[in-house]
Amino acid sequence: MTSGTTPYWLDAPYEPRAALEGDVEVEACVIGGGVGGLSCARRLAQLGIETVLLEAGTVAGGASGRNGGFLIAGVAAFHNDARKQYGAERARAMYARTLDAQRDIFALAQELGADEAVRKVGLLRLAVSEEEAEHVRDHAAALRADGFPGETVEREDLPPALQSSGLVGCLTDHDGALHPARWYRLLAGAAEAAGARICEGSAVSGPVPAPDEGPVVTQRGSVRARHVVVAADGALPELVPEYGGRVRSRRLHMVATEPLPPMLDQLVYARWGYEYLQQRPDGRILAGGFSDVDAGDSYTDSDAGSPAIWERVETYLREDLGATAAVTHRWAGVVGYSGDSLPYVGEVPGRTGLYVSGGYSGVGNVPGFMCGRDLADTIAGNGPEPLFPADREPWTGSAYAS
């Protein structure tokens, strides 16, 4: 097989909600039924703000249901790199805030009966070269220096499947594994239970207007709102063109195998995070990676995958891990990468009442939940100090991550 399939996470029967019909007026309109949009809509509704969420396809049908299922604290940069790039104090604050958000997700998952959709299993970052081994040791030391969990795992203590390629690991045992589609559809139900209205099959074309520029228009309806939130990650540049120079759409490839005997207890990041995998409770291994091999072709807003990249991921599973089970699913997802690898969250400069949350740079499951919630609090007038201002200038350092 050389073509893509339905993503493993989304390969189950699903009955979508009705599309928006007619013209409505509410306090808040959220665009995007992924992690940021659902978190924001739920919080707005909890705060008593009448909210409608518009999703072009289905809840979790975009990047939130096509990713690797990693529920990890921090931002895209490893913590030792984050300290150098953003400053030690800011990096510490970002990790602490996301770690708190991660704990809130685990608690909410228990409340909602998420079962195997959300599991605290830990993340093992694996070095496969001497240069990376030094960096992994420094990564673990930087976490510990700032008071966060980070354990060095020597080669002889690595899982047997990782010992042939791995030299040393950094274990963060607070991190978790998701079945993202199940989790975000549970979160959608929680948003509705709080009072939000969710309309699927309700695409919005860009540019999205600010509240004083006109209604948000879909194919069969429109929404007038005092606050409009665009929580679209990879589609952010299309919907809010001001972020075309700040966020780029990028495709990431994934595969899923038939079930195998237990090989991996933790999530795994390998080779600087370019390869990532988890083994599900049913024995299937889900893996993605080699975006550096995809190189410039990875920067696209199309989720049509590359057979060559899928084959490279499958070769990695066979040759590096000894995972020989047949591959059953191949897919790609489009996410938003920012130049400085941090999201943009807040009000769009010069466009009162229009807000954005996106550009999570491949690690949106925890930051996206946190950012959506924080943005709702900001709209309600009691938001925290912004970690990722929407009005900051485009990154002028090195180019986008390769």
N, C-alpha and C positions, 0 to 999 in steps of 0.2 A: 504494500500500500504506500502510495506517495502523496496522497492528498489529505487534507485536513478532515476532521470529524467534528461532531458536536463535542464541546468540552466535557470531560469526565464529570466535572462538578455539576453540569447542567443537563446531564443525560438521564433525566427522570421526568415523568409526566408533570405538567404544570398548567394550571388554569389561570390565565392572566386576568387582572382586574379590568374593568371597563375603561375606555378612553374618556377623556374630558369631552363633554357635550355642552354646547352653549356657552354663554358668557357669565362669569362669576366674579365676585368681588370679595376679597379676603384681606386679612392683615399681612400675610406672608405667602409668597410663592417660592417653592424650592424646585430647582431644575436639576434632575439627576437622581436615579434610584439606586445609587451605590452607597458605599460606606459613609461618605461625608454627607450626602443628601439625607439619608435615612436618619443618621445621628442628629442632624440639625432639625429635621422635621419633628422627630420625637421630642426633642428638648423644647422646641418652640411650643408644641402642643401642651407639654407638661407645664409650661409657663403661662398657659391660658391664651396663647396667641393663635388665632384661627389660621390654619395652614393648609395649603394644597401643594402636593408634590407631583410634578410632571416627569414621567419617564418615557423616553422615546421608544424603548422596546419593552423588556420585562425587568422587574426588580432583580438586581444582581446579574443582568444579562451582559453587562459590559465588563470592564476590568475587574470589578469586585467579584465576579463569578468566573473569572478566567485566570486568576493569579495562582501562585504557588501554595497558597494557604498557610502563610507564615504570620503568626501573631507575635511580633517581636517588638521590644522596647527600643527606643532610640530613633535616629533618623537614618538616611541612606548611608552616610559616612560612618565607618567604624569609629568607635568612641575615641581612640587615640588620634585618628585623623580629624575628627570633629573638633577636638581640643585645639589642634594646630590651625584649622581653617577658620573656626568661628570664635576662638578664644575659650580658655578653660572654664570661665564662669558661665558663659552662654551654653557651652556644650553640656555642662553639668546640669543646668536648668532644663535643657531639652530632654535629657535622658530621664531626669527625675519626673518631669511632667508626663512623659509618655509611659513611664513605669507605673505611675499612679493610674493613668487611663487604662493600661493593660489590666491592672487589678480590678478596676471597675467593670471591664468587659467580662472577666472571669466571674465576678459576682452576678452580673446581669444574666450571663449564660446559665448560671445555676438557677436563678430565679425563673427564667423562661423555659427550663427543662431542655437545654440544648444537647445534653448527652454527648454523643461522639462528634457533634458539630464543632465543639470547642474543647480542646484537651491541653492541659499543661504538661508538656513532655520535655521541654528544654531544647536549646539550640546548640549544636556543636559546629563551631567554625573550624574548618580543616585546612591546614597548610600543606601544599603539595610541592614546595620548593624550599630551599634553605633561606632565600630572601623572605619568602612569605612566613616561614617559621619564626624568624626574628620578629616580624610584624605581629604575628598572632600572640607571641609572648608579651609584647609591649601592649597589645590590645587588652589582654587579661589584666596586666598590671595597672593600666590606666583606669579600668573599671574599678578595681579594688582601691586604688588611691582616692577615688571620688566617693567611696562608700557603697558601691554597687556590686552585686554578685558577679564574679568572673573567675572561673577555675581553669588552670592549665591542666591539660590532659596529655600525658606523654604517649608516645607511639605504642608502647606495649599495653597501654590501658585503653586504647581506642577499640571500638567494635571491630571484630575480625574482618568484616567486609571492607573496612577503611584502612587497614594496616598496610596493604600493598602499595597504596598511593599516598597515604597521609603520613606526615612527619610528626605533627603535634596539633592539638586542638585547643580551642577556648570554649568552655562550656558555660552557658548562661541558662541555668536551670529554671528560671522564672518564665521563659518564653513558651509559646504554645503553638499548636497546630489547629488549623481550621478546616472544616468543610465549608468553604465560603458561601456557596449558594444557599445551603441550608441555614447558615447563621444569618445571612442578610435577609432572608425571607422571614425568619423569626423576628428579626429586628423591625422589619416592615410591619408585621403584625403588632409588635409592641408600639410602634408609632401610631397605628390606627387605634389601638386600645387607649392611647393617650388623647386621641381626638383629631389626629391628622387625617386628611383625605388623600389617598394615593390613586393617581390615574396613570395606567400603563398604556402603551401604544399612543402616546401623546407627544410627538416630537415637536421641538421648538427649533426654529431656524435662527441662525445668527445674522447680525449682531442682536443680542438680547437688549431690549430697551430698559433704561432706568425707569422708576415709577413715574416721573414727570414727563417721560418721552412717549408714553403710550402703553397699551396693554401687552402682555406676553401672549403671543398668538400660536395656536396649534392648528391642525388640519380642520378640526371640527368645533373649536371653541376658543375662548380667550380668558385671561385672568388679569384683573386689575388688582394690584396689591401695593401696600405702603412700603413693603420690603421685598426685594427679589434677590434670591440666592442662587448663583450658578455653581453647582457642586459637580463638576464634570470631568475633572482630571485631564485625560488625554484630549478631550474635545474642548477644553477651555480656550485655546487660541481661536477656534472657529466661532465660539459663542460670544466671547468677549475679546475682540481683536487687540485691545490694549496689551494683552498678554502674549501676542504672537512673537514678540522679541524676548519673552521671558520663559515660556514653556513650549516644549516640543513634544509632539506625539511620537511614541516609540512602541514597536511591537516586540513582545517577548514570547518565546516558544515553550510549549509544554508537551509532555507525553505521559501516558498512564499504561502500566503493564497489567497483565493478568496476575492473579495472586501468587505470591511466593512465600516460602517459610520465613519466619521472623529474621530480619537482618539488621534493622535499624530501630532503635528506641526513640532517638531524638530527630528533630529536624537537622538537616546538614546544609551548611554553606561550604563550598570548596572552591579553590583557586580564586581567591579574592572575591568570592561571592558570585562569580560568573556561572557556576553550576550550583544548583540548589535542589533538594529532594526531601521527600518524606515517605515513610511507609505507613499506609493506612491500617486501621485495625483489621480489615479484611485481607491484608497481605499485599495489596497492590502497592507498587512504588510509583509515585508521581514525581517527575523530574523535569527541570527546565534548565536553560542555559545557553552559553556560547553566543551571547549577544555581541561580544567583541569580534567573533568571527563573522557575524552578520554585518558588523561595522556600519557604514553609512546607510545601507539598505534597511537597517532596523528603524530608522527615523521616518516613519510613515504613519498615516492615520488609517491604514487598511489593516484588517486583521487576517488577511490572506497570508498564510505562512509560507516558509521556504522549505521544500522537501530536503534540501541539503542540510539545513540546520536541524531539522527533526532527526535525520539520519545520524548527524554528529552526536546528538544527545543520546540516541539509542546505542551508538558505538561506545560512548562513555559508560553507559550502564553495563554493557556486556564486558568490556575490557578492563575497566577500572574497579568495578564493583562485583563483577561476576553475577550480575542479575540477568539471567538468560530467558526469562519469561517473555512471551510474545507481547508486543505492544498492541493495545486495543483502541487507544484514543490519541489523536494528535491535534493540537490546536494552538492558536496564538491569541494574545490579548493586547490591546492598545492601552498604554498608560501615559501619563504626562511626566516628563523629566524637565526640571528647571536647570538653569546654568550653574547655580550654586548648590543643587541637590536638596533644596529646602522648598516646601510648599509656599504658596501665596494665599493668605487668609485675611479677609477683611473687606472694607468698603473700597470700591474702585475710585481712585482719585478723580475729582471733578464730576462724579455721577452719583449724586446723593440717593441713597436707598438701594443701590445695586452692589451686591457683595459677591465675592468669589472664594472658593476653597478648592485648590487643586495643585497639581505639580508635585505629587508625593514621591516621585522618582523611584518607583518600584517597591516602596515599603508602606503602602497606604493603610493597611488593616488596623494598626493602632493609631498612627498620627491622624488618619482620616476621621476615625471615630472621635478623637479628641478635638480636632479642628472644627468639625461640624457642631459639636456640642458647645465649644467656646464661642463660635460665631453666633449661635442662637442666644447665648448669654449676652454677647455684645449688642445684639439687636434689642434685647430686653433692657439694656442699660446697665448691666452689671457684669460685663465681660472681664476676664483676667487680662493682665498685661500681655500684649501680643508677642508671641515668639517668632512669628513668620509674617511680618507686615506685608500687606498687599500693595503698599505704595513704595516699596524699596526699588531701587534702580536695578536694571538687568545686570547680571554678573559680568564683570570685566576681566576675570581671571582666566584660567586655562579653559579650553573648549569643553563642551559637553562630554560626559564620561563616555569612553569608547566601549 
